[in-house]
Amino acid sequence: MAESPLLDELARALCARQAILFAGAGLSMNVGLPSWQDLIDHMMSELGVETVGQNGAGHSYQTLAEYYRIRQGSIGALRSWMDRHWKVSEEQVRQSRMHRLVVELNFPIVYTTNYDRNLEAAFSAHGRGFVKVANARDIANAREGVTQIVKFHGDFDDDQSLVLTETDYFNRLSFDAPLDIKLRADALGRTVLFIGYSMSDMNIRLLLHRLWRTWQTSGYEKDRPKSFVFMTSRNPMQEAVLAQWGITVLNGESDDPEQALTTFLERLKERVDELRGEGQ
């Protein structure tokens, strides 16, 4: 688990409203959402494709989704299937300790690469206001004083916003879309906490590298706020690479990913409450 000084630094940034959360698939998987394999199996069935994977077949789910769009003319039907199957009941979200902690920590901005509506459902279930941001129009209409939930890879309510196919991912690698510009502005002067990621997402890794490069070339790298990624278990290789980019890895104390992340968020919430009680 995180050492106390690191946890304190993160908690103080939260108290000062200078921290943002970046939540990945691990957050949603812990309330029972289907895996990527379920999506792959569905597309393979729809398209009559027999093999897909990393073991020489030469296909990824992004390539398969690209083929689906070409064959079907759009991803509308796929998005509808995902919307129906990639959801859990409001009661499951309400009972999720992990989601409740995310709400209670009161990050001013929460980014997520998840397409589902579980974060929105959690804020609603616990009576907290929020505004969803999935496109340029949402950025213009966002209001102050409530948490912004930024759907970085798109939202089921807007097919055009989804980052799902290979072309979608390649287009985002330029990092010049409205949400990319917003993220650079939001993250440049704030502490960022990543949870629910294996850190294998190349978009996220490139994002971390570009943020590091921005600070490195600014001449003020020593003034950069510390950023963190929570990982369930130790991975010295990942820790070394991320440290090079100015990202501190916080490790869990349990082999169970759900328990490890929940315990970490509980400890962070306790420290934030202590600091707020001290008037910090």
Rosetta blueprint (number, residue, H / E / L):
1 M L
2 A L
3 E L
4 S H
5 P H
6 L H
7 L H
8 D H
9 E H
10 L H
11 A H
12 R H
13 A H
14 L H
15 C H
16 A L
17 R L
18 Q L
19 A E
20 I E
21 L E
22 F E
23 A E
24 G L
25 A H
26 G H
27 L H
28 S H
29 M H
30 N L
31 V L
32 G L
33 L L
34 P L
35 S L
36 W H
37 Q H
38 D H
39 L H
40 I H
41 D H
42 H H
43 M H
44 M H
45 S H
46 E H
47 L H
48 G L
49 V L
50 E L
51 T L
52 V L
53 G E
54 Q L
55 N L
56 G L
57 A L
58 G L
59 H E
60 S L
61 Y H
62 Q H
63 T H
64 L H
65 A H
66 E H
67 Y H
68 Y H
69 R H
70 I H
71 R H
72 Q H
73 G L
74 S L
75 I L
76 G H
77 A H
78 L H
79 R H
80 S H
81 W H
82 M H
83 D H
84 R H
85 H H
86 W L
87 K L
88 V L
89 S L
90 E H
91 E H
92 Q H
93 V H
94 R H
95 Q H
96 S L
97 R H
98 M H
99 H H
100 R H
101 L H
102 V H
103 V H
104 E H
105 L H
106 N L
107 F L
108 P L
109 I E
110 V E
111 Y E
112 T E
113 T L
114 N L
115 Y L
116 D L
117 R L
118 N H
119 L H
120 E H
121 A H
122 A H
123 F H
124 S H
125 A H
126 H L
127 G L
128 R L
129 G L
130 F E
131 V E
132 K E
133 V E
134 A L
135 N L
136 A H
137 R H
138 D H
139 I H
140 A H
141 N H
142 A L
143 R L
144 E L
145 G L
146 V L
147 T E
148 Q E
149 I E
150 V E
151 K E
152 F L
153 H L
154 G L
155 D E
156 F L
157 D L
158 D E
159 D H
160 Q H
161 S H
162 L L
163 V L
164 L L
165 T L
166 E H
167 T H
168 D H
169 Y H
170 F H
171 N H
172 R H
173 L L
174 S L
175 F L
176 D L
177 A L
178 P H
179 L H
180 D H
181 I H
182 K H
183 L H
184 R H
185 A H
186 D H
187 A H
188 L H
189 G L
190 R L
191 T E
192 V E
193 L E
194 F E
195 I E
196 G L
197 Y L
198 S L
199 M L
200 S L
201 D L
202 M H
203 N H
204 I H
205 R H
206 L H
207 L H
208 L H
209 H H
210 R H
211 L H
212 W H
213 R H
214 T H
215 W H
216 Q H
217 T H
218 S H
219 G L
220 Y L
221 E H
222 K H
223 D H
224 R L
225 P L
226 K L
227 S E
228 F E
229 V E
230 F E
231 M E
232 T L
233 S L
234 R L
235 N L
236 P H
237 M H
238 Q H
239 E H
240 A H
241 V H
242 L H
243 A H
244 Q H
245 W L
246 G L
247 I E
248 T E
249 V E
250 L E
251 N E
252 G L
253 E L
254 S L
255 D L
256 D L
257 P H
258 E H
259 Q H
260 A H
261 L H
262 T H
263 T H
264 F H
265 L H
266 E H
267 R H
268 L H
269 K H
270 E H
271 R H
272 V H
273 D H
274 E H
275 L H
276 R H
277 G H
278 E L
279 G L
280 Q L
